[in-house]
Amino acid sequence: MAKLYFRYGAMGSSKTANAIMVRYNYEERGQNALILKPVMEKRDGENTVRSRSGLAAPCRYVEELDEIDVEAYDCLIVDEAQFLTKAQVQALVDIVDQKNVPVVAYGLRADFQGNLFEGSKWLLAWADTIEEVKTVCWCGRKATCNARIHNGRVIKTGEQILLGGNESYVSLCRRHWAEGRVGGEEENNR
């Protein structure tokens, strides 16, 4: 019986690296796995997912699902799943339930203001299995929040979606996110 998995984590928790490794594990066993991502996510180029650690893999776009014979794959892997729409998450549910193809979706749970993304909201509601991919705050506690930074400061206003990496976001524990404390050398030397 296929399942829909939602694996969420804060920025920098190795979600994309995990997605690429899941694909590798399937292929190592002679099975086909397809990585998908939303078309809006083009930071790594067209039809490519790339982790911060340097791992990369080819991918297709979630928006192309109607053109893909999903039954030709043993698993579908979705990166940046927080950017999915409710309808796209429903399509993944249908693939699992009607085509018996497992789907593993990776994404952020909440945005820089602490609000759920649409895709994450519906994955949390409908996934068969929900798992956290953990990372740590600068203080050593578990990081659960994604802080948007500008000029070294946490900002909490703006559009929900602003594509970026380490230059725009940092993972913080809930306490330091609420306080707006990014950390740094002076913080670490206390």
C-alpha positions in Angstrom: 0.0 0.0 0.0 1.5 3.3 -1.1 1.7 6.3 1.3 2.0 10.0 1.1 4.9 11.2 3.3 5.5 14.8 4.3 9.0 15.4 5.6 9.3 19.0 6.8 12.1 21.0 8.3 13.5 24.4 8.8 15.8 26.0 6.2 19.2 24.2 6.1 17.9 20.9 7.5 19.1 18.9 4.4 15.6 18.3 2.9 16.8 18.5 -0.7 19.9 16.4 0.1 17.5 13.8 1.6 15.3 13.9 -1.4 18.2 13.3 -3.7 19.4 10.4 -1.5 16.0 8.8 -1.6 16.1 8.9 -5.4 19.6 7.4 -5.3 18.4 4.6 -3.0 15.6 3.7 -5.3 17.8 3.7 -8.4 20.5 1.7 -6.6 17.9 -1.0 -6.3 17.0 -0.9 -9.9 13.8 1.1 -9.4 12.7 4.4 -10.9 12.1 7.5 -8.8 11.2 10.9 -10.2 12.0 14.2 -8.4 9.5 17.0 -8.9 9.5 20.6 -7.9 7.2 23.6 -8.4 8.0 25.5 -11.6 8.5 28.7 -9.6 11.6 27.2 -8.0 14.3 27.9 -10.5 17.2 29.0 -8.2 19.1 25.9 -9.2 18.3 26.2 -12.9 15.7 24.5 -15.1 14.9 20.9 -14.3 17.5 20.6 -11.5 17.4 20.3 -7.7 20.6 21.1 -5.8 21.3 20.8 -2.1 23.5 23.3 -0.2 25.9 20.4 0.3 26.4 20.2 -3.5 24.3 17.2 -4.4 22.2 17.6 -7.5 19.7 15.6 -9.5 17.5 16.1 -12.6 13.8 16.8 -12.0 10.5 17.7 -13.6 7.9 20.1 -12.5 4.8 19.4 -10.4 2.8 21.4 -13.0 3.7 18.7 -15.6 2.0 15.9 -13.6 -0.8 15.5 -16.1 1.9 14.8 -18.8 3.8 12.2 -16.8 3.0 8.5 -16.7 3.4 8.2 -12.9 2.8 4.5 -13.0 6.2 4.2 -14.7 7.8 5.2 -11.4 8.3 3.3 -8.2 8.2 6.6 -6.2 7.6 10.3 -6.7 9.7 12.7 -4.7 8.6 16.4 -4.4 11.1 19.1 -3.3 10.0 22.5 -2.1 6.5 21.1 -1.4 5.5 24.1 0.7 4.9 26.0 -2.6 2.3 23.5 -3.8 -1.4 24.4 -4.1 -4.2 22.5 -2.5 -5.1 21.1 -5.9 -1.5 19.9 -6.4 -1.5 18.2 -3.0 -4.8 16.6 -3.9 -3.3 15.3 -7.1 -0.5 13.7 -5.1 -3.1 12.1 -2.8 -4.8 10.7 -5.8 -1.6 9.3 -7.2 -1.0 7.5 -3.9 -4.6 6.3 -3.5 -5.5 5.5 -7.1 -2.2 4.6 -8.7 -0.5 3.0 -5.7 2.6 5.0 -6.2 4.3 6.4 -3.0 5.0 10.1 -2.8 7.6 11.6 -0.5 7.3 15.4 -0.2 9.9 17.6 1.4 9.3 21.2 2.4 9.1 23.9 5.0 6.2 23.8 7.4 5.9 27.5 8.0 7.1 30.8 6.5 9.3 33.5 8.1 6.2 34.9 10.0 5.3 31.5 11.5 2.4 30.9 9.1 1.7 27.7 7.3 2.4 27.6 3.6 -0.6 26.4 1.5 1.2 23.2 0.4 2.4 22.4 3.9 -1.1 23.0 5.4 -2.6 20.4 3.1 0.3 18.0 3.4 0.0 18.1 7.2 -3.8 17.5 6.8 -3.6 14.6 4.3 -0.2 12.9 4.6 -0.1 9.3 5.9 3.2 9.9 7.6 4.6 13.2 8.8 8.3 13.4 9.8 10.5 16.2 10.9 14.0 16.7 9.3 15.9 18.4 12.2 18.5 21.1 12.3 19.9 23.4 15.0 19.8 27.1 15.9 23.1 28.9 16.5 22.5 28.4 20.2 22.4 24.6 19.8 18.6 24.1 20.4 16.4 22.6 17.7 15.6 25.1 15.0 12.0 25.1 14.0 11.6 28.6 12.6 12.7 30.2 9.3 13.8 33.7 9.9 14.1 36.1 6.9 17.1 38.3 7.3 18.0 41.6 5.7 21.3 43.4 6.5 21.9 40.9 9.3 18.6 41.6 11.0 15.4 39.4 11.3 12.5 40.9 9.4 8.9 39.9 9.9 7.1 41.8 7.2 6.8 41.3 3.5 5.4 38.8 1.0 5.1 35.2 2.1 7.3 33.9 -0.8 10.7 35.4 -1.4 13.0 32.8 -2.9 16.4 32.7 -1.4 19.0 30.8 0.5 21.6 31.5 3.2 21.7 35.2 2.1 18.0 35.6 2.9 17.1 33.1 5.6 18.5 31.5 8.7 17.0 28.7 10.9 16.4 29.6 14.5 14.9 28.1 17.6 11.4 29.5 18.5 12.9 31.7 21.3 15.5 33.4 19.1 13.1 33.8 16.2 10.6 35.6 18.5 13.4 37.7 19.9 14.8 38.4 16.4 18.3 37.2 17.5 20.3 35.9 14.6 23.4 35.0 16.7 26.9 35.7 15.7 30.3 35.9 17.2 29.3 38.1 20.1 26.3 35.9 20.9 28.4 32.7 20.8 31.1 34.1 23.1 28.7 34.8 26.0 
